[in-house]
Amino acid sequence: MLLGEWGQVASNAGACPTCSIAFVRMAGRLSVIANNGWQATLDGAGGTNFSGAGRWQEVGRTWVSGRPFAISFRLERDELQMTMTVDRGAGQSSVVKGVFKRVWHGM
């Protein structure tokens, strides 16, 4: 149901028309890989709700570089709602919300 590529259509972290995520099966588990530097492994193999944990890549000096996060997805009709809670350390966290739609590559 989720497998394949999804493009970001909205986010509270700012517009990113080139941001996308792809759901793949790796070693029997469902993983999500983003084209902007993060990856997560998800629990739940069906239904409309998935959650898991991941980490941002160590890239540059951005506030998310190398940070772990908890993530959840909820499929509603043709939209995928994402909530990512990034651990900022010292008991602090930031929540990133995004909306994705299936990417269409034409015929």
C-alpha positions as CSV (number, residue, x, y, z in Angstrom):
1,M,0.0,0.0,0.0
2,L,2.7,2.5,0.9
3,L,5.5,1.1,-1.3
4,G,6.9,3.5,-3.8
5,E,7.6,7.2,-4.0
6,W,5.7,10.0,-2.4
7,G,6.2,13.8,-3.0
8,Q,5.9,16.4,-0.3
9,V,3.0,18.8,-0.8
10,A,3.1,20.6,2.5
11,S,5.2,21.0,5.7
12,N,5.5,23.1,8.7
13,A,9.3,23.2,8.1
14,G,8.9,25.2,4.9
15,A,8.0,24.4,1.3
16,C,10.1,21.9,-0.5
17,P,8.7,20.9,-3.9
18,T,11.6,18.6,-4.6
19,C,11.4,16.7,-1.3
20,S,10.2,13.1,-1.6
21,I,10.2,9.9,0.4
22,A,10.2,6.3,-0.8
23,F,8.9,3.2,1.1
24,V,10.8,0.0,0.5
25,R,11.1,-3.4,2.0
26,M,14.6,-4.1,3.5
27,A,15.4,-7.4,5.2
28,G,11.6,-8.0,5.6
29,R,11.0,-4.7,7.3
30,L,9.3,-1.6,5.9
31,S,11.7,1.4,5.6
32,V,11.2,4.9,4.5
33,I,14.1,6.8,2.8
34,A,14.0,10.6,2.2
35,N,15.9,12.4,-0.6
36,N,16.8,15.1,1.9
37,G,18.9,13.1,4.3
38,W,16.9,10.9,6.7
39,Q,15.9,7.3,6.9
40,A,13.6,5.3,9.3
41,T,12.5,1.7,9.9
42,L,8.8,1.3,10.5
43,D,6.6,-1.1,12.6
44,G,3.2,-2.2,11.4
45,A,2.8,-4.1,8.1
46,G,-0.7,-3.0,7.2
47,G,-3.6,-0.8,7.9
48,T,-3.4,3.0,7.7
49,N,-1.0,3.8,10.6
50,F,2.7,3.2,10.7
51,S,5.3,4.3,13.2
52,G,9.0,3.8,13.8
53,A,12.3,5.5,14.4
54,G,15.2,6.9,12.4
55,R,18.0,9.3,12.1
56,W,19.1,12.2,10.0
57,Q,22.4,11.9,8.2
58,E,25.4,13.8,9.5
59,V,25.3,16.7,7.0
60,G,26.6,20.2,7.5
61,R,25.8,22.3,10.5
62,T,22.0,22.1,10.3
63,W,20.1,21.6,13.6
64,V,18.9,18.1,12.4
65,S,22.3,16.8,11.5
66,G,22.8,13.3,13.0
67,R,19.7,13.6,15.2
68,P,17.5,10.7,16.0
69,F,13.7,10.9,15.7
70,A,10.4,9.1,16.2
71,I,8.1,9.1,13.2
72,S,4.5,8.2,12.4
73,F,2.5,8.1,9.2
74,R,-1.3,8.0,8.7
75,L,-2.8,7.3,5.3
76,E,-6.0,9.3,4.7
77,R,-7.6,8.8,1.3
78,D,-4.8,9.8,-1.2
79,E,-2.7,11.7,1.3
80,L,0.0,10.5,3.7
81,Q,0.3,12.5,6.9
82,M,3.7,12.5,8.6
83,T,4.7,13.5,12.1
84,M,8.4,13.5,13.0
85,T,9.6,14.3,16.5
86,V,13.3,15.1,16.4
87,D,15.3,14.7,19.6
88,R,17.3,18.0,20.1
89,G,19.0,16.7,23.2
90,A,18.7,17.9,26.8
91,G,15.1,16.9,26.9
92,Q,14.2,19.1,24.0
93,S,12.4,18.1,20.8
94,S,10.9,19.6,17.7
95,V,8.0,18.4,15.7
96,V,8.0,18.4,11.9
97,K,4.7,17.7,10.1
98,G,4.4,17.0,6.5
99,V,1.8,15.9,3.9
100,F,2.8,13.7,0.9
101,K,1.0,12.5,-2.2
102,R,1.9,9.6,-4.5
103,V,4.4,10.6,-7.2
104,W,3.1,10.1,-10.7
105,H,5.8,9.4,-13.4
106,G,3.5,9.4,-16.4
107,M,2.9,6.4,-18.6
